[in-house]
Amino acid sequence: MGLDLLPVELLRILGVHCDYKQLSHLARLNRTFNTIFNPILYERNATDPLSPSCLHWATACDSLPTLKLALGHGADINRMDDVTDYVRLYCLESASIRKSLMQPPLATPLHLAIFQERFEIVQWLLDNGSCLDITARWKCGCSNHGGQQWYPLHFAICHSNEEILQLVLERGAFYSSKSSNRDVPGLRCAINIGSVSAVDALIQHSSFNPDYQDEYDFTPLHWVADTRRTEAACAIIEKLVQGGVPLNAQSEYGGTALGHLVQQGLYEPAITLLRHGADPTISDEADRGVGMLYCCFDERFAETIRAAEPGHAEKLKETRLELVKLIIAGGVDVNRRLGHGAAPFSRPLFWALVSTQDVRCIQVLLDAGADMKMALVESNDELTGEDFLRGFFDLFGEKQSNYLHRWDRMMTDFDLYKESLCLLLKKGARIDSGKEWTALSRACELERERGILTFLVENATRMNVELEHVVTLRDRYAADETIRKLLNEFHGKLAAEDNKLEGGKGISNVA
């Protein structure tokens, strides 16, 4: 007697005692058996938490009829399940997603459908009870500001398309992740990936609050510092400012959005914020914005410029120069000391000379009132001041145990600084302050390695040094023919200046 001859009631009882493989085999034997055993198969799947969810399978296979059958037989439309097998195909294109699969990702069918950009299925799931407030446990490779707890909106913003994003927003989604038991607006994700269209859509959302601050008191403008695409960052700032996000709100530690941008070297977005009226004098550590000015002279940015193609390098320099001008125009004190805690310290003029190799930055600072007499460097050991050119020249030589020992020796070509140094000399920078150990004496020590003394002999004048100091050094280096000869030439040049000023009655050259 064949199975097909048994009563339907008996076959159903038989089905209860079959495992998945047996039920699946029976359901595929013929149409009659499919009618009997397929519902049992779906019902079993709906009630067995250990079985792979057929809802997720149907979503991944783009099978809407299967989804409808599963839901009709009691499947939980919001069930969480392992989706590793369904996202593995995407791993070839995304190293971050490939890495994420080291831990099984758990998600609802809605998360998966959004990730796979299945609009019709997303729409059907939302129409039939899929929740937008369930977080997936899925390390998708995105920044961990959400603690890896992602709402469906995160996947719509970061891993789907605009059509699905618009649909999810229309259904009321606003939060994209959960962090420290707080819901994080989708703006966080949209800003992070630099999606201007998503930011625009979220600002129009009825739940948007321009005064929102996260657990660190960061505003959406602070978040822009995580956007690495300059053009997108600038456009997002425009959207946020138009949306009413406060320009000068401070974080838990006192930092503003402007400060964050400058510290990250995002100069063009910072310029955009300044043009909208951001105040550069509001900053953390009570430095009244001078820290922002210091960041304009960051060595990392200088390295980027040196490594860039000539055309791009010039554009980067122009951007930095404009930022410096705007920060100064905003009221930052160009003579305020940089640094807190342990020495060494300096003023902005010193760091502009060290890092920019751009005479225009030096000129802007001088025009704003930067005082060369105040641009000193304070040593760590004695906490005494030295003139800043002595401190600058020190960076080109071997470290001295009692001076600037916390600073790295500069290996950059000295020629890159000559234009800036010439300007400072013309403005009266002293090379003889500091008693016996001066900028000029350090230049003597570094002549053979860097040619600094030769540079000073050619460009310094009586405005920069007293003749008596040159005589003192010439006597000190009497046994060094090269140095003595240069100092003698320098003395003659300076004496000639005196003679010219005094009508030929000045000091004569000493052989």
RAWOCOR-V666928 format. One record per helix or strand of 3 or more residues. SS is the DSSP state (@ for helix, = for strand). FROM is the first residue (numbers start at 1). TO is the last residue. If there is no record, write none. Layout:
BEGIN
[[SS:FROM:TO] [SS:FROM:TO]]
END
This chain:
BEGIN
[[@:3:5] [@:8:16] [@:20:27] [@:31:47] [@:54:60] [@:64:72] [@:84:92] [@:95:100] [@:109:115] [@:119:127] [@:144:146] [@:152:158] [@:162:170] [=:175:179] [=:182:185] [@:187:193] [@:196:203] [@:220:226] [@:230:242] [@:257:263] [@:267:275] [@:284:286] [@:290:296] [@:299:307] [@:310:329] [=:345:347] [@:348:355] [@:359:367] [@:388:394] [@:414:426] [@:439:445] [@:447:450] [@:452:459] [@:467:476] [@:481:501]]
END
